[in-house]
Amino acid sequence: MGRTPFASSPAPGGAPQPRPIGLGRGPAREAAERRTLVVGHGISVQGTVQDAERLVVEGTVEATMIHATELSIAPGGVFKGEVEVEEAEIAGTIDGTLTARGSMVVRASGKVLGTARCRRLLVEDGGHITGRMEMLPEQGGEVRAGPREVPRAEVGKAAAEPAA
């Protein structure tokens, strides 16, 4: 095996390296410098994850509590458990409790089941949130609306109704 799994040199021919899903608004440290755990497609991990700044889930992760800076769940990826991060991007499925102290992005293929808390939320057309959604207050500010459970039927209905 002449190839090392974590080679830092660029690909032959100068072709760009594929990048995992990311929000691009993380800390000033470069992605290569951050401690990253990638759970690849077809891999299942259970237990505790410590000291990972970035967690990329392409397979399945079941964990009781994870603290990290960034969580990225790729399409087909599944996270079950509780996680607290700065930024989250969900293109797969999370089932449990997610707290994003900054922003949470739910992609068109993403599903959030359970409880989610965040300061900023973006849900692409087709993204699903089923359960409890709580908006965290801005730093030193107030939340405009309190926590509220939104039934799935109400989400589509609210967009169709004219404003009063």
CYANA upper distance limits for C-alpha pairs under 8 A (distance plus 0.5 A):
  3 ARG  CA      7 ALA  CA      8.30
 10 PRO  CA     14 GLY  CA      6.83
 10 PRO  CA     15 ALA  CA      7.99
 10 PRO  CA     16 PRO  CA      7.93
 10 PRO  CA     17 GLN  CA      7.61
 11 ALA  CA     15 ALA  CA      6.19
 11 ALA  CA     16 PRO  CA      7.41
 11 ALA  CA     17 GLN  CA      7.12
 20 PRO  CA     56 VAL  CA      7.96
 21 ILE  CA     56 VAL  CA      8.38
 21 ILE  CA     72 SER  CA      6.61
 21 ILE  CA     73 ILE  CA      8.28
 21 ILE  CA     74 ALA  CA      7.24
 21 ILE  CA     89 GLU  CA      8.09
 22 GLY  CA     72 SER  CA      6.93
 22 GLY  CA     89 GLU  CA      7.44
 23 LEU  CA     87 GLU  CA      7.87
 23 LEU  CA     88 ALA  CA      8.20
 23 LEU  CA     89 GLU  CA      7.34
 26 GLY  CA     69 THR  CA      8.03
 26 GLY  CA     70 GLU  CA      7.84
 26 GLY  CA     87 GLU  CA      7.79
 29 ARG  CA     33 GLU  CA      6.80
 29 ARG  CA     34 ARG  CA      7.27
 30 GLU  CA     34 ARG  CA      7.21
 34 ARG  CA     53 GLU  CA      6.61
 34 ARG  CA     54 ARG  CA      7.46
 35 ARG  CA     51 ASP  CA      7.89
 35 ARG  CA     52 ALA  CA      5.74
 35 ARG  CA     53 GLU  CA      5.68
 35 ARG  CA     54 ARG  CA      6.80
 36 THR  CA     52 ALA  CA      6.17
 36 THR  CA     53 GLU  CA      6.47
 36 THR  CA     54 ARG  CA      5.11
 36 THR  CA     55 LEU  CA      6.35
 36 THR  CA     56 VAL  CA      7.96
 37 LEU  CA     52 ALA  CA      6.73
 37 LEU  CA     54 ARG  CA      6.80
 37 LEU  CA     55 LEU  CA      5.48
 37 LEU  CA     56 VAL  CA      6.69
 38 VAL  CA     55 LEU  CA      6.58
 38 VAL  CA     56 VAL  CA      5.18
 38 VAL  CA     57 VAL  CA      6.58
 38 VAL  CA     58 GLU  CA      7.91
 39 VAL  CA     43 ILE  CA      6.67
 39 VAL  CA     44 SER  CA      7.89
 39 VAL  CA     45 VAL  CA      7.96
 39 VAL  CA     55 LEU  CA      8.42
 39 VAL  CA     56 VAL  CA      6.75
 39 VAL  CA     57 VAL  CA      5.55
 39 VAL  CA     58 GLU  CA      6.20
 39 VAL  CA     59 GLY  CA      6.13
 39 VAL  CA     60 THR  CA      7.71
 39 VAL  CA     61 VAL  CA      8.04
 40 GLY  CA     57 VAL  CA      7.19
 40 GLY  CA     58 GLU  CA      5.36
 40 GLY  CA     59 GLY  CA      5.67
 41 HIS  CA     58 GLU  CA      5.29
 41 HIS  CA     59 GLY  CA      4.77
 41 HIS  CA     60 THR  CA      8.47
 41 HIS  CA     76 GLY  CA      8.45
 41 HIS  CA     77 GLY  CA      7.83
 42 GLY  CA     58 GLU  CA      8.26
 42 GLY  CA     59 GLY  CA      5.66
 42 GLY  CA     60 THR  CA      8.06
 43 ILE  CA     58 GLU  CA      8.49
 43 ILE  CA     59 GLY  CA      5.49
 43 ILE  CA     60 THR  CA      6.78
 44 SER  CA     59 GLY  CA      6.49
 44 SER  CA     60 THR  CA      5.10
 44 SER  CA     61 VAL  CA      6.33
 44 SER  CA     62 GLU  CA      8.45
 45 VAL  CA     60 THR  CA      6.75
 45 VAL  CA     61 VAL  CA      5.32
 45 VAL  CA     62 GLU  CA      6.74
 46 GLN  CA     61 VAL  CA      6.39
 46 GLN  CA     62 GLU  CA      5.18
 46 GLN  CA     63 ALA  CA      6.27
 47 GLY  CA     62 GLU  CA      6.99
 47 GLY  CA     63 ALA  CA      5.51
 47 GLY  CA     64 THR  CA      7.42
 48 THR  CA     63 ALA  CA      6.21
 48 THR  CA     64 THR  CA      7.20
 48 THR  CA     65 MET  CA      7.37
 48 THR  CA     66 ILE  CA      7.45
 49 VAL  CA     63 ALA  CA      8.02
 49 VAL  CA     65 MET  CA      8.40
 49 VAL  CA     66 ILE  CA      6.48
 50 GLN  CA     66 ILE  CA      7.63
 50 GLN  CA     67 HIS  CA      8.04
 51 ASP  CA     68 ALA  CA      7.98
 52 ALA  CA     67 HIS  CA      8.36
 52 ALA  CA     68 ALA  CA      6.43
 53 GLU  CA     67 HIS  CA      8.49
 53 GLU  CA     68 ALA  CA      5.18
 53 GLU  CA     69 THR  CA      5.45
 53 GLU  CA     70 GLU  CA      6.95
 54 ARG  CA     68 ALA  CA      6.44
 54 ARG  CA     69 THR  CA      6.29
 54 ARG  CA     70 GLU  CA      5.20
 54 ARG  CA     71 LEU  CA      6.45
 54 ARG  CA     72 SER  CA      8.36
 55 LEU  CA     68 ALA  CA      7.68
 55 LEU  CA     70 GLU  CA      6.81
 55 LEU  CA     71 LEU  CA      5.45
 55 LEU  CA     72 SER  CA      6.74
 56 VAL  CA     71 LEU  CA      6.57
 56 VAL  CA     72 SER  CA      5.26
 56 VAL  CA     73 ILE  CA      6.35
 56 VAL  CA     74 ALA  CA      7.78
 57 VAL  CA     61 VAL  CA      7.57
 57 VAL  CA     71 LEU  CA      8.37
 57 VAL  CA     72 SER  CA      6.70
 57 VAL  CA     73 ILE  CA      5.16
 57 VAL  CA     74 ALA  CA      6.50
 57 VAL  CA     77 GLY  CA      5.90
 57 VAL  CA     78 VAL  CA      7.36
 57 VAL  CA     79 PHE  CA      7.67
 58 GLU  CA     73 ILE  CA      6.78
 58 GLU  CA     74 ALA  CA      5.64
 58 GLU  CA     75 PRO  CA      7.54
 58 GLU  CA     76 GLY  CA      6.90
 58 GLU  CA     77 GLY  CA      4.69
 58 GLU  CA     78 VAL  CA      7.78
 59 GLY  CA     76 GLY  CA      7.56
 59 GLY  CA     77 GLY  CA      5.23
 59 GLY  CA     78 VAL  CA      6.75
 60 THR  CA     77 GLY  CA      6.40
 60 THR  CA     78 VAL  CA      5.21
 60 THR  CA     79 PHE  CA      6.34
 60 THR  CA     80 LYS  CA      8.36
 61 VAL  CA     78 VAL  CA      6.85
 61 VAL  CA     79 PHE  CA      5.33
 61 VAL  CA     80 LYS  CA      6.67
 62 GLU  CA     79 PHE  CA      6.51
 62 GLU  CA     80 LYS  CA      5.20
 62 GLU  CA     81 GLY  CA      6.25
 63 ALA  CA     79 PHE  CA      8.44
 63 ALA  CA     80 LYS  CA      6.98
 63 ALA  CA     81 GLY  CA      5.54
 63 ALA  CA     82 GLU  CA      7.14
 64 THR  CA     81 GLY  CA      5.79
 64 THR  CA     82 GLU  CA      6.05
 64 THR  CA     83 VAL  CA      8.39
 65 MET  CA     81 GLY  CA      7.29
 65 MET  CA     82 GLU  CA      5.31
 65 MET  CA     83 VAL  CA      5.88
 65 MET  CA     84 GLU  CA      8.10
 66 ILE  CA     82 GLU  CA      7.03
 66 ILE  CA     83 VAL  CA      5.13
 66 ILE  CA     84 GLU  CA      6.64
 67 HIS  CA     83 VAL  CA      6.56
 67 HIS  CA     84 GLU  CA      5.47
 67 HIS  CA     85 VAL  CA      6.36
 68 ALA  CA     83 VAL  CA      8.39
 68 ALA  CA     84 GLU  CA      7.05
 68 ALA  CA     85 VAL  CA      5.46
 68 ALA  CA     86 GLU  CA      7.74
 69 THR  CA     85 VAL  CA      5.43
 69 THR  CA     86 GLU  CA      5.43
 69 THR  CA     87 GLU  CA      6.97
 70 GLU  CA     85 VAL  CA      6.13
 70 GLU  CA     86 GLU  CA      6.39
 70 GLU  CA     87 GLU  CA      5.41
 70 GLU  CA     88 ALA  CA      6.29
 71 LEU  CA     85 VAL  CA      7.15
 71 LEU  CA     87 GLU  CA      6.96
 71 LEU  CA     88 ALA  CA      5.24
 71 LEU  CA     89 GLU  CA      6.80
 71 LEU  CA     90 ILE  CA      8.49
 72 SER  CA     88 ALA  CA      6.44
 72 SER  CA     89 GLU  CA      5.39
 72 SER  CA     90 ILE  CA      6.55
 72 SER  CA     91 ALA  CA      8.23
 73 ILE  CA     77 GLY  CA      6.04
 73 ILE  CA     78 VAL  CA      7.49
 73 ILE  CA     79 PHE  CA      7.98
 73 ILE  CA     89 GLU  CA      6.86
 73 ILE  CA     90 ILE  CA      5.46
 73 ILE  CA     91 ALA  CA      6.09
 73 ILE  CA     92 GLY  CA      5.77
 73 ILE  CA     93 THR  CA      7.60
 73 ILE  CA     94 ILE  CA      8.39
 74 ALA  CA     90 ILE  CA      7.31
 74 ALA  CA     91 ALA  CA      5.52
 74 ALA  CA     92 GLY  CA      5.66
 75 PRO  CA     91 ALA  CA      5.32
 75 PRO  CA     92 GLY  CA      4.72
 75 PRO  CA     93 THR  CA      8.37
 75 PRO  CA    109 SER  CA      6.96
 75 PRO  CA    110 GLY  CA      7.71
 76 GLY  CA     91 ALA  CA      8.27
 76 GLY  CA     92 GLY  CA      5.58
 76 GLY  CA     93 THR  CA      7.84
 77 GLY  CA     91 ALA  CA      8.29
 77 GLY  CA     92 GLY  CA      5.32
 77 GLY  CA     93 THR  CA      6.75
 78 VAL  CA     92 GLY  CA      6.53
 78 VAL  CA     93 THR  CA      5.30
 78 VAL  CA     94 ILE  CA      6.31
 78 VAL  CA     95 ASP  CA      8.23
 79 PHE  CA     93 THR  CA      6.81
 79 PHE  CA     94 ILE  CA      5.20
 79 PHE  CA     95 ASP  CA      6.74
 80 LYS  CA     94 ILE  CA      6.40
 80 LYS  CA     95 ASP  CA      5.30
 80 LYS  CA     96 GLY  CA      6.19
 81 GLY  CA     94 ILE  CA      8.47
 81 GLY  CA     95 ASP  CA      6.99
 81 GLY  CA     96 GLY  CA      5.29
 81 GLY  CA     97 THR  CA      6.87
 82 GLU  CA     96 GLY  CA      6.22
 82 GLU  CA     97 THR  CA      5.15
 82 GLU  CA     98 LEU  CA      6.46
 83 VAL  CA     97 THR  CA      6.89
 83 VAL  CA     98 LEU  CA      5.62
 83 VAL  CA     99 THR  CA      6.87
 84 GLU  CA     98 LEU  CA      6.48
 84 GLU  CA     99 THR  CA      5.17
 84 GLU  CA    100 ALA  CA      6.50
 84 GLU  CA    101 ARG  CA      8.15
 85 VAL  CA     98 LEU  CA      8.43
 85 VAL  CA     99 THR  CA      6.74
 85 VAL  CA    100 ALA  CA      5.43
 85 VAL  CA    101 ARG  CA      6.82
 85 VAL  CA    102 GLY  CA      8.47
 86 GLU  CA    100 ALA  CA      5.58
 86 GLU  CA    101 ARG  CA      5.26
 86 GLU  CA    102 GLY  CA      5.51
 86 GLU  CA    103 SER  CA      7.60
 87 GLU  CA    100 ALA  CA      6.04
 87 GLU  CA    101 ARG  CA      7.41
 87 GLU  CA    102 GLY  CA      5.92
 87 GLU  CA    103 SER  CA      5.65
 87 GLU  CA    104 MET  CA      6.48
 88 ALA  CA    100 ALA  CA      6.71
 88 ALA  CA    103 SER  CA      6.95
 88 ALA  CA    104 MET  CA      5.21
 88 ALA  CA    105 VAL  CA      6.72
 89 GLU  CA    104 MET  CA      6.34
 89 GLU  CA    105 VAL  CA      5.20
 89 GLU  CA    106 VAL  CA      6.51
 89 GLU  CA    107 ARG  CA      7.78
 90 ILE  CA     94 ILE  CA      7.99
 90 ILE  CA    104 MET  CA      8.18
 90 ILE  CA    105 VAL  CA      6.61
 90 ILE  CA    106 VAL  CA      5.29
 90 ILE  CA    107 ARG  CA      6.41
 90 ILE  CA    110 GLY  CA      5.71
 90 ILE  CA    111 LYS  CA      7.65
 90 ILE  CA    112 VAL  CA      8.23
 91 ALA  CA    106 VAL  CA      6.74
 91 ALA  CA    107 ARG  CA      5.37
 91 ALA  CA    108 ALA  CA      7.38
 91 ALA  CA    109 SER  CA      5.62
 91 ALA  CA    110 GLY  CA      4.46
 91 ALA  CA    111 LYS  CA      7.76
 92 GLY  CA    109 SER  CA      6.74
 92 GLY  CA    110 GLY  CA      5.18
 92 GLY  CA    111 LYS  CA      6.72
 93 THR  CA    110 GLY  CA      6.29
 93 THR  CA    111 LYS  CA      5.16
 93 THR  CA    112 VAL  CA      6.48
 93 THR  CA    113 LEU  CA      8.10
 94 ILE  CA     98 LEU  CA      8.43
 94 ILE  CA    111 LYS  CA      6.86
 94 ILE  CA    112 VAL  CA      5.60
 94 ILE  CA    113 LEU  CA      6.56
 95 ASP  CA    112 VAL  CA      6.79
 95 ASP  CA    113 LEU  CA      5.16
 95 ASP  CA    114 GLY  CA      6.33
 96 GLY  CA    113 LEU  CA      6.82
 96 GLY  CA    114 GLY  CA      5.40
 96 GLY  CA    115 THR  CA      6.79
 97 THR  CA    114 GLY  CA      6.48
 97 THR  CA    115 THR  CA      5.24
 97 THR  CA    116 ALA  CA      6.27
 98 LEU  CA    115 THR  CA      6.85
 98 LEU  CA    116 ALA  CA      5.24
 98 LEU  CA    117 ARG  CA      6.72
 99 THR  CA    116 ALA  CA      6.34
 99 THR  CA    117 ARG  CA      5.14
 99 THR  CA    118 CYS  CA      6.42
100 ALA  CA    104 MET  CA      6.65
100 ALA  CA    116 ALA  CA      8.36
100 ALA  CA    117 ARG  CA      6.56
100 ALA  CA    118 CYS  CA      5.17
100 ALA  CA    119 ARG  CA      7.67
101 ARG  CA    117 ARG  CA      8.22
101 ARG  CA    118 CYS  CA      6.02
101 ARG  CA    119 ARG  CA      6.58
101 ARG  CA    136 LEU  CA      7.96
102 GLY  CA    118 CYS  CA      6.64
102 GLY  CA    119 ARG  CA      5.82
102 GLY  CA    120 ARG  CA      6.74
103 SER  CA    118 CYS  CA      6.48
103 SER  CA    119 ARG  CA      6.33
103 SER  CA    120 ARG  CA      4.94
103 SER  CA    121 LEU  CA      6.28
103 SER  CA    122 LEU  CA      8.36
104 MET  CA    118 CYS  CA      6.81
104 MET  CA    119 ARG  CA      8.41
104 MET  CA    120 ARG  CA      6.75
104 MET  CA    121 LEU  CA      5.55
104 MET  CA    122 LEU  CA      6.90
105 VAL  CA    121 LEU  CA      6.51
105 VAL  CA    122 LEU  CA      5.29
105 VAL  CA    123 VAL  CA      6.42
105 VAL  CA    124 GLU  CA      8.34
106 VAL  CA    110 GLY  CA      5.85
106 VAL  CA    111 LYS  CA      7.71
106 VAL  CA    112 VAL  CA      8.29
106 VAL  CA    121 LEU  CA      8.45
106 VAL  CA    122 LEU  CA      6.70
106 VAL  CA    123 VAL  CA      5.19
106 VAL  CA    124 GLU  CA      6.70
106 VAL  CA    127 GLY  CA      6.25
106 VAL  CA    128 HIS  CA      8.05
107 ARG  CA    123 VAL  CA      6.71
107 ARG  CA    124 GLU  CA      5.65
107 ARG  CA    125 ASP  CA      8.26
107 ARG  CA    126 GLY  CA      8.09
107 ARG  CA    127 GLY  CA      6.04
108 ALA  CA    123 VAL  CA      7.93
108 ALA  CA    124 GLU  CA      5.53
108 ALA  CA    125 ASP  CA      6.02
108 ALA  CA    126 GLY  CA      4.91
108 ALA  CA    127 GLY  CA      4.75
108 ALA  CA    128 HIS  CA      8.38
109 SER  CA    126 GLY  CA      7.06
109 SER  CA    127 GLY  CA      6.25
110 GLY  CA    126 GLY  CA      8.38
110 GLY  CA    127 GLY  CA      5.57
110 GLY  CA    128 HIS  CA      6.75
111 LYS  CA    127 GLY  CA      6.62
111 LYS  CA    128 HIS  CA      5.19
111 LYS  CA    129 ILE  CA      6.42
111 LYS  CA    130 THR  CA      8.25
112 VAL  CA    116 ALA  CA      8.00
112 VAL  CA    128 HIS  CA      6.63
112 VAL  CA    129 ILE  CA      5.20
112 VAL  CA    130 THR  CA      6.64
112 VAL  CA    131 GLY  CA      8.37
113 LEU  CA    129 ILE  CA      6.66
113 LEU  CA    130 THR  CA      5.48
113 LEU  CA    131 GLY  CA      6.30
114 GLY  CA    130 THR  CA      6.98
114 GLY  CA    131 GLY  CA      5.21
114 GLY  CA    132 ARG  CA      6.67
115 THR  CA    131 GLY  CA      6.34
115 THR  CA    132 ARG  CA      5.17
115 THR  CA    133 MET  CA      6.43
115 THR  CA    134 GLU  CA      8.28
116 ALA  CA    132 ARG  CA      6.86
116 ALA  CA    133 MET  CA      5.52
116 ALA  CA    134 GLU  CA      6.74
117 ARG  CA    133 MET  CA      6.45
117 ARG  CA    134 GLU  CA      5.12
117 ARG  CA    135 MET  CA      6.14
117 ARG  CA    136 LEU  CA      6.86
118 CYS  CA    134 GLU  CA      7.15
118 CYS  CA    135 MET  CA      5.70
118 CYS  CA    136 LEU  CA      5.83
119 ARG  CA    135 MET  CA      5.94
119 ARG  CA    136 LEU  CA      5.21
119 ARG  CA    137 PRO  CA      6.82
119 ARG  CA    138 GLU  CA      6.85
120 ARG  CA    135 MET  CA      7.92
123 VAL  CA    127 GLY  CA      6.29
123 VAL  CA    128 HIS  CA      8.35
129 ILE  CA    133 MET  CA      8.48
129 ILE  CA    152 ARG  CA      8.29
130 THR  CA    150 VAL  CA      8.37
130 THR  CA    151 PRO  CA      7.96
130 THR  CA    152 ARG  CA      7.02
131 GLY  CA    149 GLU  CA      7.07
131 GLY  CA    150 VAL  CA      7.76
131 GLY  CA    151 PRO  CA      8.21
132 ARG  CA    147 PRO  CA      8.28
132 ARG  CA    148 ARG  CA      7.27
132 ARG  CA    149 GLU  CA      5.42
132 ARG  CA    150 VAL  CA      7.57
133 MET  CA    147 PRO  CA      6.96
133 MET  CA    148 ARG  CA      6.94
133 MET  CA    149 GLU  CA      6.84
133 MET  CA    150 VAL  CA      8.14
134 GLU  CA    146 GLY  CA      7.75
134 GLU  CA    147 PRO  CA      5.12
134 GLU  CA    148 ARG  CA      7.29
135 MET  CA    143 VAL  CA      7.40
135 MET  CA    145 ALA  CA      8.30
135 MET  CA    146 GLY  CA      7.81
135 MET  CA    147 PRO  CA      7.08
136 LEU  CA    143 VAL  CA      7.07
137 PRO  CA    141 GLY  CA      6.33
137 PRO  CA    142 GLU  CA      5.68
137 PRO  CA    143 VAL  CA      5.11
138 GLU  CA    142 GLU  CA      6.93
138 GLU  CA    143 VAL  CA      7.47
150 VAL  CA    154 GLU  CA      6.92
150 VAL  CA    155 VAL  CA      7.29
151 PRO  CA    155 VAL  CA      7.36
152 ARG  CA    156 GLY  CA      7.92
153 ALA  CA    157 LYS  CA      6.78
154 GLU  CA    158 ALA  CA      6.31
155 VAL  CA    159 ALA  CA      7.42
156 GLY  CA    160 ALA  CA      7.15
157 LYS  CA    161 GLU  CA      6.85
